[in-house]
Amino acid sequence: MWELIKAAGWPIWPLIAVSVVAVALIIERALTLRRDQVIPPGLTDKVIEEYRKKGLSQELVNLTAGQGPLGQVLAAGLANIRSPRPVVKEAIEAAGVVVAHGLEKYLNALATIATAAPLMGLLGTIIGMIEIFGSQTATGTNPAQLASGISIALYNAAMGIIVAIPALMFYRYFRGKVDALLIELEQQATRLVDVLHGDRAK
């Protein structure tokens, strides 16, 4: 491995650094976007049950808000549950914007890596080509410099693609997962409002 890195020359080091960052972002998002972390199972039912037992209290709102992204959205609806439905909906949407921002964290960075890595590989390829042309002299060709230039060009091009493909795939995967989670968050919050407003109307 070390021999390959040496053969690829200095342009490979930024690509290695970017690949480490990409792996770290992928692991972080994979852990953060787990469904049970974002939408704790049975949370909406627990909040409804607690509201029916004890009514609205600041303690219930605070406890709900501490239960991950779904808790934050439900807490916004719960805190305004005595207000008209449009006001409750507006509060939930405002909380949803904040939650969405948190769920989408680092996704732009991952997309940037997926876009930039091939360009970084191309830069390495160009540097290798410059070295190849530099190996041509009036007295002939310098074989060592020619081989070095070819290595730099090919290894950097390959590394750029190797970094970009997984980064792009995981970006698309996380992007779709965030969209699905946001839809479910909205559904859970709407259900809470429907049930509790229905209880108040009785």
N, C-alpha and C positions, 0 to 999 in steps of 0.2 A: 504493500500500500504506500509506504513512504517513498519508494522508488517512483511510483506513478505520480505522486504529488510533486516530487522534484522534477520529473520529466515535464509536468504541466507548467512549470514556471510560476512566477509570482502572481499572474492573473487568477490562479486557482484559489488563492487564499480568500479573497472577498466572497467567492462562491461557496467555499466551505463555511465561512461565517454566516452567510445567508441561509445555508441549509440547516445549520444548528438552530438559528432563530425560527425557521419554518417548523422544525420538529417540535420545538418548545411551544409554539403557538398552537399546533395541532393537538398536542397532549393537553394543554390548558383548556382549549375549547371542548375537547372530547369529555373532559371531567366536568366542566361547568355546564354544558348543555345536556347532561343526562336528564331524562324526563322526570325521574323522581326528585331531582334537585330543583327543577323549575316548577313542576306541578306535583306537589306532594299528594300521594293518593288519599282520597277521602277528605281532603281539607275543606272543600266547599260544604260537604254534608256536616262536618264537625262545627263549622262556623254557624250554619243555619240552626243546628241543634242547640248550640250554646246561646244563640240569640233568642230562640224561643223559650229557653229555660230562664235566662236572667235578664233578657232585654239588652238594649244597647248600652255599653259602658266604654270608657276610655281604655280600660284594661283589656277588653276584648279586641278593640281596634289595634292596640299596641301589640298584643300577642299575635294577632293575625298578620300584621305587617312584618313580623319577624320570621314568617314561614316562607321565605324565598320569594321569587318573582310573582307567583300566583297570590301569595299572601299580601304583597304590596298592592296588587290590583284590587283584591277583595276588600282590603282595609279602606281603600279610597271610596269604594261603593258603600261600605258599611258606615263610614264616618258621615256620609251624606244621605243615608237611607231615609231620613225623615223629610228630606227636601223633595221637590217635584222630580219626576222621572228624568226630564231633560238635564237637570242639574246633576243628578247622580251619574247619568251617562257621560256628561262632560268631565266629571271628576275621574271616572274610570278611564276615559280616553287620555286624560293628562297623565295619569299614572302609567298607562300603557306605553306612552311615548318614552318615559323614563326607563321602564323595564326593557323595551325594545332596544334602546341605546345600549343597555348593559349586555343584552344577549348578543348584539352585533359587535361587541367589543373585539378588537383585533382582526376582524374579518377583512377589513380594508387593507391591513398590513399583509395578510396572507395573499390577498389578490395582487397587491403590489409586488410581492416576491415572485408570484407566478408570472407576472408580466415582465419583471426586470431580469430574472435569471437568464432567459435566453439571450437578452441583450448583453448581459455581462459575459456570457459564453461567446457571443459574437465579437466582443471587444478582445477577448483572449485569442480568438481565431485571427483577427486582424493583426494583433501583435505578433502572432506566430508567422503570419504571411510576411510581415515586415522583416522578420529574422530570416525567413527563407530567401527573400530577395537580397538581403544583406550577405547571404552566403555566396552569392555570385560575384566573383571578382574578375579582374582582367586576366589573372593568371589561371583561372579555373574556378571550381566549386569547392567550398569548405564542407566536407561531408559531415563533420560533427555539428557545425552550425545549421546545416540543412536538416539533419535529423532532429535537432532541438526545436527548430521552427515548426516542423511537421507535428512533433509531439505536443507542443504548446497549442497549436491550432486545433488539433483533433480532440485532445483531452478536455480543453475548455468548452468546446462546442458540445461535447457529450455531457459534461457536468452541468452545463446550463439547462439542457433538456431534462436531465435526471432530476434536478431540483424543481423545475417548473411543473412537470406533469403531476406529481403528488400534491404540490401546493394548490394547483388549479382544481384537482379532483376533490380535495378536502374542502376548499373554499365553496365549491358548488354544493357539496354535501351539507356543510354547516349552514349555508344560506337557505337551502330547502328546509332543513330541520328547524331553523329559527322561524321561518314563515309558518310552518305547521304548529309550532309551539304557541306562537302569537294568536293564531286562530283559536286554538283550544283555550288559551287564557281568556280571550274575549267571550267564548261560549260559557265558560265557568262563571265569569263575572255577570253575564246576562242572566244566567240561571239564578244566581244569588239575588239579583235585583227583582226578577220575576216572582220568586218565592216570597221574599220578605215584603215586597210591595203588595203582593196578594194577601199575605197575612194581615197587613195593616188595613186593607180594604174590607176585611171581614167584620 
